[in-house]
Amino acid sequence: MSRSAHPAGPRHGDVLPEGHYTAPAADLNVLDPKVWARTVARDDDGVATVGGIQVTRLAEEFGTPAYFLDEADFRARCRAWADAFGADADVYYAGKAFLSRAVVRWLHEEGLNLDVCSGGELATALAAGMPAERIAFHGNNKSDEEIERAVSAGVGRIVLDSFQEIVRVAHTARRLGRRQPVQIRVTVGVEAHTHEFIATAHEDQKFGIALAGGQAAEAVRRTLALDDLELTGIHSHIGSQIFDMAGFEVSARRVVQLLAEVRDEHGVELPEIDLGGGLGIAYTSEDDPREPYDIAKALSDIVTRECESAGLATPRISVEPGRAIVGPTAFTLYEVGTIKPLEGLRTYVSVDGGMSDNIRTALYDAEYSVALVSRRSDAEPMLARVVGKHCESGDIVVRDAFLPADLAPGDLVAVPATGAYCRSMASNYNHALRPPVVAVKDGGARVIVRRETEEDLLRLDVGE
């Protein structure tokens, strides 16, 4: 099967060969708990529920498309990560996955820290009351205004991403009379087994300072020489949607080697090591993610072993799960519109959203699951492609899935595992209105990010 680009969009007109797609599940009514939020189930009428509320009722009250977030699941995952790593490590939720003021408050209440990578994310964190010392600020090209806001607020760490940034942060800290804690992000030459566009630790990319050629060692030297900066450790991130721990093992070994060089050259043992995030979740039943406790033990064992080998004290470990916390806790609810069977190929099922609320399929060739959720069906399975309503041939939500053959306009379908990056990367393509995020818990539902309106769009259009 060719994977060459097509000018009309990724895989345009592609006909999958027989046997490419997974066979249909024995019962299309079963909602696999691996990919759905923890309180999602079907009631006696066959209607899917979340937090005890039928999706049909949610659609009536909040409309479609909409993201529904299982608050109890989100909080439980926060606690699981915090408990797995314990008091001797730090868990920073990666806000880029999905951030709102409500989410920040949940993180604060559950004892997690927060990683932000823009001025907007920092503003959201501070507005929601996250203590600044529990915030880490990332970014490969932080503006002067963002650096000043972060230093002024007293963020717990700024992750330095370039030689220029070392000077800029130090200058700002001196002007404001602060000594700013920082870490240095290094690229360790490890490419995680993931999509090329979300693998971030090999040298040919925009993030971090390379270990190769002594660049990271030089960054450490320059940072230690500046009294306005407090170098607390080294940061590494090797990619996203990772299931295999082998990449972390190689990354940790190389970071520890750098720590040993710093000790030998400068007589300093840096107290922290941040291994980033990127831990995968189940988008389909074939995915097999690790539990937080298993991840914590594996990472701790790797770092401890490498430090013992280098004769170093084991530093405090930080991790940055984002997708692994929020991804599985939400689903997107759509209403079916046009249904278009193509004889001998598949049936195109058009929904009232699309790439404006989930760009990941078009951008990363991401795979998702989908289910009919407004009723039970015993009809035969049909091979379907769930597509959006945008004027774009690459507007695909779920590339290949099996849905009941009696699917009809007006039915509700849901795509699970859309808590991470879907609302964060949503757009107004074709002047679409970005959907709301609705938190559901214990039989109650409330909007935490409201649906955009036409007035919102026109308010930004100055008209002249």
N, C-alpha and C positions, 0 to 999 in steps of 0.2 A: 504494500500500500504506500503510495507516494505521500510525503509530508511536505512537499514543496509549496511555497507561498503562492497564493492566487490573488490577483489585484482586487478582486471583489471582497476579499476577507479570508480569514483562516479556514482552510479545509472547505472552501466554497464548492458546492456541488459534489462533494466527496461521497462516494457510495462505499459503505463498509463491506468488506468481503464477508462471506458466510463464516460464522464462528468467531468474529472479532468481539462481539458483545457478549456479556455474560448471559447465561440462560435465565429466564424469568424465575422469580421465587415461586415456591410451591403454592403460596397463598399471598396474593398482592395486598391483602388487608392487614397483614402483620407489619407492625412498625418496629423495626429493628432497634432495640435500645442502645445499640452501639453508636448509632448516628443521630438519634433523636434526644432531645432534652429529657431529663429524668422524670418529669411529671407528665410527659406526653403519653396518652393511652387512647384506646377507643372505648366509648361507653356502650351500653346495651343496645343502642340504636345504630351502632357502627360509626358514629361521628367521633372524630378525633377530639380530644380535650387536652388542655394544658392548664396546670394549676387548678384543675377541676372545672374549667369553663369550656364549653363547646366552641369549636372554631367557627361554626355557623353564627353563633351569638357574637363572637368577636368581630366577624366580618360585618355584621349588621351595625355594630356600634362604632367601629373604627375604620371600616372600609378596606378595600384592597387596591393595590398591593400594600402590605404592611409587614414589618418585622415584629415578631412576638418573642419576647425574651423571658425565659423562666428564671425569675429572680432567686428562687430557692436553690436552683441548680447552680447558678452563678456563685452564690455565697458558699455553697458546699464545696465547689471546686477551689475557691479561694482558701478555705480552711484546709482542704486536702493538701494543697501546695505548701501552705505555711507549716502544717504539722509534719509533712514529709521532710522538710529541710531543717526544722527546729530552730531553736534560739541562737545557734551558732552560725547561721547563714541568713541571707537576705533574699526575699522574693520581691522583685519589682514587676508589677503588671505593665506590659507594654501597651501604652495608651493608643498607639497607632492602630491597633486591632479594632477597637471601638471605644470611644470616650464620650461621656456626658457627665453633667454634674451629679446626677443620681449614681452613676457608676463610681465616680470618685468617692462619694460618701460611703458606698458599700465597701470599697477597698479600705477606706480609713477604718470603718467599723470592724472589718475582718482582719485588720492588722497587716495588710500588705502595703508595700511601698509602690511608687509610681514612676515609670519611665516616660518622659515626653520628648518629642523631637521637633517641636515648632513653638513659636510664640503663642499661637492659638491654643495648642494643647496645654502650655504652661498657664495661660490665662484661665482656662477651664479648671485646671487643677486647683489654682489658688482661689478662684471664685467659689469653689465647692468646699473649701476649708481644709484641703490636704496640707499638713504641716510641711513647710518648704524644705526642712532638713530631710524629709522622706522622699524627695523628688530628685531624680537623675535627669539631666538634660543632654540629649544626643543631638546629632545632626552633622552633616558633612560641610555645611556652608552657613553657619549661624550668622545672622546679621549683627551689627553692632548694637542695635536696639534689643535684640533677643538676649545677647550676652549681658547687657546692662540690666535688663529685667531679671535675669536669672541670678546674677551676683547680688543685686539689690535685695531680692527676695530672700537670699540665703539658702539657695538650693543645696542639697547635701552633696551633690557631685555634678561637675560638668565633664563630659567625656570629650577629650580633645581629639580632633580628627585630622589635624594637619599641623605643619610647622608654623604657618601663619596664625593659626588659632591659639597656639601656645602664647605668642606675643600679645595677641588681642585680648585674651582673657586676663593675662597678667597685668596689662595696661589698665584695663577696666577695674580690676580688683584694687590696684594701687590708687587709682583716682577716687574710688569709693571708700578707701580705708579698710578693705577687707583682705583676709587671707582665704582664698577660695580653694576648697578641696576639689581635686581633679583626678581623673583616670586617663590613660592613654589608650585609644583604640588601635589595636594592631591587626594587620592582616597576616594570617599565619600560613597561607599557601595551601589551605585545605578547602576543597570544593565538595560540599555535602551532596549526597545523591538526591538531587531535587531538580526542579526546573531551572534552566540556565538563568532566567531573569530574577530569580529569588535566591541564588547562591552568591554569598557576599564575602567569602574569605579568601578566594583566590586573588592573585595579585592584580589582574587586569580588571579593576572595577574602582568605583569612586570612593569607597569607604576606607577609612583607616590609614595607618602608616605601616608600610611593609617591614616585616622582619628581615627580608632579603636585603643584602647590601649594607647592613648595619643601620638602616634608617630608624627603626624603632629604638635601638640603643641610643642613637643620637638624640631622638626626641626625649628620652628619659633624661639624658645628660642636661639638655637645655632646660627642662622643667625643674629639675632638682636645683639648678643654679639660680632660680628665681624665687626670692623670698615671699612674693605675693601669691605663690601657688603652693598648695600642699598635695604632693603626689601620693595618693593612697593606694594605687594599684594599677593593674593592667586589665584591659577589656578586650574580649574577642567574641566575634559572632560569626558562625560558619554557614548560615543559611536558614531556610524555612521549610516547614512540613517534613521534618526529619524523623525517621523511625529507628535508624541504625546508630548506635552509640560509638561506632568505630571512629567517626570523624571527630567526635569530642575527645577521644583518647589521644589522637594525633595532635589536635589543637592544644590540649592541656599540656602535653609533653613539651611542645615548642614554647608555650607561654612560661612554663616553669624554667625552661632553659634560659629564657630572658631574665627571669627573676634571679637566677643564679649569677648571671653576668652582672646584673645590677649590684648584687651583694659583693661580688669580687672586685668590681671596678670602683664602687662608691661607698662600700661599707654599710649599705642600707638594705634591710629586708622589707620589701613592700608588703603591707599587711592584708591586701585584698586581691582577689582575682574574680573577674566577672566573665562567665562563660556564655553570656547572651541567652537567647531563646531559641525559637525555631522548632520546638517539639511539635510533632504532628498530631493530627486528630483524624477521626474516622469520617470521611465524606461518603463512603460507600461501605457496604458490608464486608468488602474485601480488605479494607484497611485495618491494621492491627496496632493501635497506639499503645505505648507503655503507660502504666499508672505512675502518678507522681512519686510514690514511695520508691518504686523501682528506679526511676530516673535519679532521684536524690541519692540513693545508695550507690548507683553506678558512678555518678559524677564525683561523689565524695571519695570513693575508692580510687578512682583514677588520679585525682589530685593528690591524695595522701600518698599513694604509691610513688608518683613522680617526684614529690617533694622529699620523701625519704631517700630516694635514690640520689637526689641532688644535695642532700644534707641541709635542707631548708625546713624551717617550721612551716606547718601547713597553714596557708593564709585563709582568711574568711572568704567563703564562696558566695557569690551572688548569681542569680539567674533571672531571666526576664521573660517568663511565659506570658503571652497575650492571647494568641489564637487558642492555645491549649486550655485557657480558662473560659473565654467568652464564646469561642467558635461553636462548641456543641450546644450551647444554652439557648440558641435562638433558631427560629425557622421563618421563612418568608411565605406568606399566604397570598395566593393569587386566585383570580376568577378566570375560568376558561372562557375564551371567546370563540374564534374560528377554529374548526377542526378540518384538516385537509388531508385525506388519505392519498398516498401516491402508490399506485398498484405496483407490487413487487419490490418496493423500497421500504417505506415507513410511513407513519402518519404524523403530520406536523400539527402540534397542539399549540395554538397561540394564546398567551396569557396577557393580562393587563399591565404587566411590568416589562422587565427585560434587562438589557445591558446597562441601563441607567441605574438600576438598583443592584445589579450583580455583574460587574465587568470581568470577573475572574475567569469565566469560561472563555470569553473571547481573548483575554489578555494572556492567560497562562495555560489555556487548553485544560482548565480544571474540570474535574469530574464531580458530579453531584448525584444525589438520589432525589426521587420525587414520588409522591403518593397522592392518590385521591383521598381526601380527608373529610368531605362533607357527607359521605354515606359509605355504606359497605357495598361491595360489588362482587358477584360470583361469575362475572363474564370472563371469557377467555382473554389472556394477555395479548396486547398488540405492541409491536415495536414502535416507540414514539420518539420524537424530538420535540422538546419543549422550547418554544421560541417566544421572543418578545414582540412588542408592537412598533418597534423603531424602524425607521427607513434605512436599514442596514442588513445585508445578507448574513453578516457575522453575528447578528443579534440572537445568540443562543444561550439559553439558561441551563438546560440539561441536554447534552448532545445525544445520548442514547439511553433510553430507559423503557421499561415495560409498564404500561398502564392498562386498565380494563378497557376492553373493546367497546363497552357501552358508554364510555365517557361522552359527556354532552355539554354544550354551551351552558354556562351558569354554574357548573360544578366548581368546587373549590379544590385546588391542589396545593400542596405545600412542599417546599424544598428545605430539608433540614441542614444543620451545620452552617448557617449563614450569619452567625453572630460576629465573626471576624472579617473585617475588610470589606464587607458588602456595603453597609451604610457609610463606612469611612471613605470608601472610594466611589460612592454614588455621585451621579452627575445630573445636569439638566439637559442632556442631549435631547434634541428635538423639543426643547423647552418642557421636558417632562418635570413633574413635581416630585421631589424626593419623598419617599414614604415615611410614615411615622415609625418610631420605635415605642412599643407598648410593653411595659413590664407586667407580668402576670404572676400572682402569688396568692395561694390559699383562697381561691375563689374570687379574688379581686383583680382588676386590671386598671392601669393608669398609664397615660401617655408620659414618657420621659423625654422624647424628642418629637415635637409635633410635625404633622404633615405640612409640607410647603403649600402655599396657595399661589394663585395667579397674581395676587397683589404683591406677594414676596418677589416674584420675578420682575414685575413692572416697577417696583420700588427702586431696583438697581439700574433700570433703564432710564437714563436722564432725559431721553426723548429729543434731544437737540444735537 
